[in-house]
Amino acid sequence: MISRLRGLLIEKKPPLLVIDVQGVGYEVFAPMSSFYNLPEVNTEISLLTHLSIREDAHVLYGFLKESERSLFRELIRISGVGPKLALSILSSMELTTFVQYIQNNDIARLKRIPGVGKKTAERLIIEMRDSLEKQHITASPPTPLTQNIITPVDDAISALIALGYKPADASRWVHGVAEEGLTSEVLIRRALQSAL
């Protein structure tokens, strides 16, 4: 199991990162909650990781906080929730918001996450409530965003599509919140907030 990577961040295209570790480039998929707080490209970073092994691929998922990785691991234990959906959940909202939806039995809000239907939302509420209490999963307030992405509108739309949103929805949401000078991370966050 690969538990942590430390190396040079050489590519940052949501939700994919490439980290150079002593000459080897590792592809790592990260939730937007981590992307918001990444440093600039060509900066050394350290990521907590989870390795998902499938028949056709070994896929690394990366997180800046242990709370994110813990929640990701709890989510993929639930029937019908794979790594891609877990990544989408982490990308769609802050941890504190997700915890609030679970505690309030808010099926309607959970169903707005791509790939989450009524049955999955109900399973999330039932299975995550006890798990969140046992794990004491909480989230710290968001930190300032990095300002280093070229073509932010296109990057934001591509990231939302990669997270499972329909291209037309992604484009509409991003263009609806786009302002000159905003980074793709800010656009993604605002677009997701407007969608929820």
C-alpha positions as CSV (number, residue, x, y, z in Angstrom):
1,M,0.0,0.0,0.0
2,I,1.3,3.5,-0.9
3,S,0.4,5.7,2.1
4,R,2.1,9.0,1.3
5,L,3.9,10.7,-1.6
6,R,6.4,13.6,-1.2
7,G,7.7,15.1,-4.4
8,L,7.5,17.9,-6.9
9,L,4.1,18.9,-8.1
10,I,4.6,19.1,-11.9
11,E,1.1,19.0,-13.2
12,K,-2.2,20.2,-11.8
13,K,-5.3,19.7,-14.0
14,P,-8.4,18.9,-11.8
15,P,-9.0,16.2,-10.7
16,L,-5.5,14.9,-11.8
17,L,-2.1,15.7,-10.3
18,V,1.3,14.5,-11.4
19,I,3.9,14.3,-8.7
20,D,7.6,13.7,-9.5
21,V,9.1,11.5,-6.9
22,Q,12.8,11.1,-7.6
23,G,12.2,11.0,-11.4
24,V,9.1,8.9,-11.4
25,G,5.8,10.7,-12.2
26,Y,2.9,9.5,-10.2
27,E,-0.7,10.3,-11.4
28,V,-2.9,11.1,-8.4
29,F,-6.6,11.9,-8.4
30,A,-7.5,14.5,-5.7
31,P,-10.8,15.9,-4.6
32,M,-11.4,19.6,-5.1
33,S,-11.2,20.1,-1.4
34,S,-7.5,19.4,-1.7
35,F,-7.1,21.2,-5.0
36,Y,-8.3,24.4,-3.5
37,N,-5.3,24.4,-1.2
38,L,-2.5,23.1,-3.4
39,P,0.7,25.2,-3.9
40,E,1.9,26.4,-7.3
41,V,3.3,23.9,-9.9
42,N,7.0,23.1,-9.4
43,T,6.6,23.2,-5.6
44,E,7.4,20.3,-3.3
45,I,4.3,18.8,-1.7
46,S,3.4,15.9,0.5
47,L,0.1,14.0,0.0
48,L,-1.6,11.3,2.0
49,T,-2.7,8.6,-0.5
50,H,-5.0,5.7,-0.9
51,L,-4.3,3.0,-3.5
52,S,-7.3,1.5,-5.3
53,I,-6.6,-1.8,-7.1
54,R,-8.8,-2.9,-9.9
55,E,-8.4,-5.6,-12.5
56,D,-7.4,-3.1,-15.2
57,A,-5.6,-0.4,-13.1
58,H,-4.0,0.7,-9.9
59,V,-5.3,4.2,-9.1
60,L,-3.8,6.6,-6.5
61,Y,-6.0,9.1,-4.7
62,G,-4.4,12.0,-2.8
63,F,-5.4,14.1,0.1
64,L,-3.9,17.1,2.0
65,K,-5.7,16.2,5.2
66,E,-6.2,13.0,7.1
67,S,-9.8,13.8,7.7
68,E,-10.4,13.8,3.9
69,R,-8.7,10.4,3.5
70,S,-10.6,9.0,6.4
71,L,-13.9,10.1,5.0
72,F,-12.9,8.7,1.5
73,R,-12.1,5.3,3.0
74,E,-15.3,5.3,5.0
75,L,-17.3,6.2,1.9
76,I,-15.8,3.4,-0.3
77,R,-16.8,0.8,2.3
78,I,-20.5,1.6,1.6
79,S,-22.2,-0.7,-1.0
80,G,-22.6,1.2,-4.3
81,V,-20.0,3.9,-3.5
82,G,-16.8,3.4,-5.4
83,P,-13.7,5.7,-5.4
84,K,-15.0,7.8,-8.2
85,L,-18.2,8.6,-6.4
86,A,-16.4,9.2,-3.1
87,L,-14.1,11.7,-4.9
88,S,-17.2,13.4,-6.3
89,I,-18.7,13.7,-2.8
90,L,-15.6,15.2,-1.4
91,S,-15.3,17.6,-4.3
92,S,-18.9,18.7,-4.2
93,M,-18.9,20.2,-0.6
94,E,-16.9,20.9,2.5
95,L,-16.6,18.1,5.0
96,T,-18.6,20.0,7.5
97,T,-21.4,20.5,5.0
98,F,-21.5,16.7,4.2
99,V,-21.6,15.9,8.0
100,Q,-24.5,18.4,8.4
101,Y,-26.4,16.7,5.5
102,I,-25.9,13.3,7.1
103,Q,-27.0,14.4,10.5
104,N,-30.0,16.2,9.1
105,N,-31.1,13.3,7.0
106,D,-31.0,15.7,4.0
107,I,-31.6,13.2,1.1
108,A,-32.6,16.0,-1.3
109,R,-29.2,17.8,-1.0
110,L,-27.2,14.5,-1.2
111,K,-29.1,13.6,-4.4
112,R,-27.7,16.7,-6.1
113,I,-24.2,15.1,-6.1
114,P,-23.5,13.4,-9.4
115,G,-24.1,9.6,-9.2
116,V,-26.1,9.8,-5.9
117,G,-29.7,8.7,-6.3
118,K,-32.3,8.3,-3.5
119,K,-31.2,4.8,-2.5
120,T,-27.5,5.8,-2.3
121,A,-28.4,8.9,-0.3
122,E,-30.4,6.8,2.1
123,R,-27.4,4.3,2.5
124,L,-25.0,7.2,3.0
125,I,-27.2,8.6,5.8
126,I,-27.7,5.3,7.5
127,E,-24.1,4.0,7.2
128,M,-22.2,7.3,7.6
129,R,-23.9,8.6,10.7
130,D,-22.4,6.1,13.1
131,S,-19.1,6.1,11.3
132,L,-18.7,9.9,11.4
133,E,-19.3,9.9,15.2
134,K,-16.8,7.1,15.8
135,Q,-14.1,8.6,13.5
136,H,-14.8,12.2,14.9
137,I,-14.5,13.4,11.3
138,T,-14.5,17.2,11.2
139,A,-13.3,19.8,8.8
140,S,-11.2,22.9,9.4
141,P,-12.3,26.2,7.8
142,P,-11.1,26.6,4.2
143,T,-7.8,28.3,3.7
144,P,-6.9,30.9,1.0
145,L,-6.9,29.7,-2.5
146,T,-3.9,29.3,-4.8
147,Q,-3.9,31.8,-7.8
148,N,-2.0,29.9,-10.5
149,I,-4.2,28.2,-13.2
150,I,-4.2,29.2,-16.9
151,T,-7.5,29.3,-18.8
152,P,-9.6,29.1,-15.6
153,V,-13.1,28.9,-17.2
154,D,-12.0,25.9,-19.4
155,D,-10.2,24.2,-16.5
156,A,-13.2,24.6,-14.2
157,I,-15.6,23.2,-16.8
158,S,-13.2,20.3,-17.5
159,A,-12.9,19.5,-13.8
160,L,-16.7,19.4,-13.3
161,I,-17.1,17.1,-16.3
162,A,-14.3,14.9,-14.9
163,L,-16.2,14.8,-11.6
164,G,-19.3,13.4,-13.3
165,Y,-21.4,16.5,-14.1
166,K,-23.0,16.9,-17.5
167,P,-21.1,19.2,-19.9
168,A,-24.0,21.5,-20.4
169,D,-24.6,21.9,-16.7
170,A,-20.9,22.4,-16.0
171,S,-20.6,25.1,-18.7
172,R,-23.8,26.8,-17.5
173,W,-22.7,26.9,-13.8
174,V,-19.2,28.1,-14.5
175,H,-20.2,30.8,-16.9
176,G,-22.9,31.8,-14.5
177,V,-20.3,32.6,-11.8
178,A,-17.4,33.6,-14.0
179,E,-15.7,36.9,-13.4
180,E,-12.4,38.3,-14.8
181,G,-9.4,37.4,-12.6
182,L,-10.9,34.3,-10.8
183,T,-8.9,31.1,-10.7
184,S,-10.4,27.8,-11.8
185,E,-10.5,26.7,-8.1
186,V,-12.7,29.7,-7.2
187,L,-14.9,29.1,-10.3
188,I,-15.3,25.4,-9.4
189,R,-16.2,26.2,-5.8
190,R,-18.7,28.9,-6.8
191,A,-20.2,26.7,-9.5
192,L,-20.6,23.8,-7.1
193,Q,-22.2,26.1,-4.5
194,S,-24.7,27.4,-7.1
195,A,-25.5,23.8,-8.2
196,L,-26.3,22.8,-4.6
